[in-house]
Amino acid sequence: MRRILKVSDAPGHARALSALILLESEIEAARQARHGAYSYARHVEILIAILAESRLLRLSTEGCG
């Protein structure tokens, strides 16, 4: 997660998910604008990370309630 978000300390699942969603929206805007720096691989990487963090967040909160 640190590598994907380019941070020194990995954030918690909720914070990571929020950051990933924001990052994905920026990447999606670049894709739609046909920006030259757009990377399919990076976009897919972010989408996979969103799925993973969503699952981890759900699993971490299932036992709390």
Secondary structure, DSSP 8 states (H G I E B T S, - for coil): -HHHHT-SS---HHHHHHHHHHHHHHHHHHHHTT-TT--HHHHHHHHHHHHHHHHHHHHHHHT--
